[in-house]
Amino acid sequence: MDHTERRVGARSFARLLGEWRPADGRRLASALADRIRLLVLDGRLPLEIRVPAERELAGALAVSRTTVAAAYDQLRDAAVLRSRRGAGSWTRLPTGPPGGAPPSPFFLLDDTAPHELAHAALPAPSEHLRRATTAAVHDLDALLGGHGYDLLGLPVLRTAIAGRFTARGLPTTADQVLVTTGAQGAIALVLATLTGPGDRVLVEHPTYPNALDAIAARGAHPVPVPMTTDPGTRADGWDLDLLTAAVRDAAPRLAYLIPDFQNPTGAVLPAQDRERLVDLARRTGTPLLVDETLAELSLDGPSPPPVGSFGGPDSPHVLTVGSASKVIWGGLRVGWVRASAPMVRRLAARRAALDLGGPPLEQLITARLLGEVEEIAAQRRIEVTAARDHLLGRLSALFPGWAANRPTGGLFLWVDVGAPVSSRLAVAARRHGLVIAAGPRFGLDGAFERRLRLPCTLRRDRVDAALDRLLLAWAGLDQVEAGVPPEPVAVA
Ligand SMILES: Cc1ncc(COP(=O)(O)O)c(C=O)c1O
């Protein structure tokens, strides 16, 4: 995909479409329109991008031009494409019914789709949060005389974050920490500081979709390294030889990795491979951007030491991203980067162009809650373990042909649905008022059509109601054709 000219070539488009042909007797044009619509709605195909001309796409897909023309017609009717005669067609977001509410990417606020299995995030620990907020309102008094801007984050929070790293085995001082707007803000800041348009960024494949989007937004190119799956246990993992070869061949500017309960596979990188990874970074000069967003959510015993601990406290090769979102609450929007003190100053300088710092009240609340994080995490473990086991039980009862892993931590299952139908299932699910993120949302070029990420974060009654809808969608998979789901999928 050429992001500078905002157009997608026919061959890339064909790859992005993945396996879109209907297995049943459905019309090819409808199936093609459905697939393109899904790519637009869940963000894999950017908005306002020019799609290939009918003839070119027909050639790349080995279908007739009439099929592509009919699919584009359906998409124009559904307001997913706009065309200018003689100039081409561009993707757009459907605007919904005339006079209706404007479409929101935040489908959770949209009660037309009350069931969702796309976010893997827990509700707030309300008692802790209320208490910490009351106390933080008093803490705020001391700051009200100042101007309120802080590129690095409040010292009290930086100290609390440094203390947490130290407790987890990575000695850290406050000057090695920069507070960001969630881990997502941290990822975007590191990309903005260390990479530029055209640079390569190594990623696991599959990986966290919003990181892929941040890489694309930077104009950088992801270099995917496949995760491996053990056929017996279904556990996913890393092939360090493959990763080493990819670093050597592609010479990426940065490697973005999620070694703790990898999103979406739930895999954990063993200690000896963490050491190898840091050694590789040191030898090749490729900095590691280590995403520890899920690290505090171990369900089955202790995790290996942080990757950063293998590089020494001042290593210039490891930048670690963390967040309060998963263990405490996403609504705080507090995350951080841990790096060498000079790198933290470099990041802070770059940050001025992005957001000038985070709100102090949320930082004060988080600083207080980090003091109680062991207790909060212990409660989370109980809830998530029960949710994981419940979900596994329901899945094997309702979908006997599916295969799920049993992650040892994190907030989701990475399910194999047994056939390359994940995108179609997402379309069918929307018809039953359920939002799911299809497997390809977590990869590049239409990969992972057999996969679905399901969160272990909902109360039992809510997950059961969502799974009832998923079952209806699964049973009605054959009927998937044109239909206009109004909102794109946000994933966390
Ligand atoms: C691996 C990973 N990184 C980053 C994020 C973004 O986290 P935050 O809410 O802190 O921005 C998430 C959220 O789902 C995640 O799973």
PDBQT file of the ligand as one rigid body, heavy atoms in Angstrom, charges set to zero:
ROOT
HETATM    1  C1  LIG A 501      -0.200  -4.823  23.995  1.00  0.00    +0.000 C 
HETATM    2  C2  LIG A 501      -0.900  -3.521  24.208  1.00  0.00    +0.000 A 
HETATM    3  N1  LIG A 501      -0.219  -2.376  24.068  1.00  0.00    +0.000 NA
HETATM    4  C3  LIG A 501      -0.788  -1.187  24.244  1.00  0.00    +0.000 A 
HETATM    5  C4  LIG A 501      -2.116  -1.083  24.577  1.00  0.00    +0.000 A 
HETATM    6  C5  LIG A 501      -2.721   0.287  24.746  1.00  0.00    +0.000 C 
HETATM    7  O1  LIG A 501      -2.860   0.525  26.096  1.00  0.00    +0.000 OA
HETATM    8  P1  LIG A 501      -3.301   1.917  26.694  1.00  0.00    +0.000 P 
HETATM    9  O2  LIG A 501      -4.742   1.787  27.057  1.00  0.00    +0.000 OA
HETATM   10  O3  LIG A 501      -2.449   2.071  27.907  1.00  0.00    +0.000 OA
HETATM   11  O4  LIG A 501      -3.044   2.982  25.694  1.00  0.00    +0.000 OA
HETATM   12  C6  LIG A 501      -2.887  -2.233  24.733  1.00  0.00    +0.000 A 
HETATM   13  C7  LIG A 501      -4.309  -2.143  25.025  1.00  0.00    +0.000 C 
HETATM   14  O5  LIG A 501      -5.068  -3.029  24.751  1.00  0.00    +0.000 OA
HETATM   15  C8  LIG A 501      -2.259  -3.491  24.543  1.00  0.00    +0.000 A 
HETATM   16  O6  LIG A 501      -2.931  -4.639  24.673  1.00  0.00    +0.000 OA
ENDROOT
TORSDOF 0
